[in-house]
């Protein structure tokens, strides 16, 4: 299986969770695959840009 990339969503964006857990979004992401590569994003708490594997299913 090829690595899948999350292209249109930043899973670390607090606004994504403002109204609770985005269950519909995670259901859509699970259809793509249970493990997705999240592109580089800035994390202010780390004072750095990071990229990571997002495990969203099992």
C-alpha positions as MATLAB code, in Angstrom:
seq = 'XXXXXXXXXXXXXXXXXXXXXXXXXXXXXXXXXXXXXXXXXXXXXXXXXXXXXXXXXX';
ca = [
       0.000    0.000    0.000;
       1.316    3.435   -0.887;
       1.543    6.121    1.772;
      -1.558    8.281    1.771;
      -1.284   11.998    2.385;
      -3.749   14.301    4.102;
      -3.917   17.156    1.628;
      -6.801   19.425    2.530;
      -6.881   19.414    6.321;
      -4.521   20.325    9.145;
      -5.331   17.876   11.922;
      -3.501   20.109   14.413;
      -5.675   23.162   13.757;
      -7.643   23.914   16.980;
     -10.491   25.421   14.929;
     -11.181   21.960   13.532;
     -12.268   20.818   17.015;
     -14.037   23.992   18.145;
     -17.505   22.418   17.849;
     -16.463   18.982   19.072;
     -14.795   16.033   17.411;
     -15.174   16.155   13.594;
     -16.482   12.590   13.268;
     -17.571   12.990    9.641;
     -14.105   14.165    8.623;
     -12.426   11.236   10.358;
     -14.870    8.819    8.693;
     -13.848   10.233    5.305;
     -10.159    9.980    6.181;
     -10.580    6.344    7.276;
     -11.962    5.582    3.810;
      -8.617    6.736    2.379;
      -6.645    4.543    4.759;
      -6.004    3.864    8.442;
      -2.595    5.573    8.443;
      -1.996    8.833    6.613;
       1.098   10.980    6.175;
       0.382   14.497    7.433;
       2.313   17.174    5.541;
       4.637   19.612    7.250;
       2.789   22.054    9.491;
       3.954   24.610   12.018;
       3.437   23.830   15.715;
       3.875   26.964   17.802;
       4.332   25.001   21.045;
       7.335   23.215   19.503;
       8.535   26.353   17.705;
       9.078   24.134   14.706;
       7.499   22.628   11.631;
       6.672   18.945   11.886;
       5.328   16.186    9.676;
       3.998   12.905   10.980;
       2.021    9.721   10.463;
      -1.598   10.151   11.552;
      -3.103    6.854   12.738;
      -6.847    7.300   12.383;
      -8.059    3.729   12.191;
      -7.173    0.254   13.294;
];
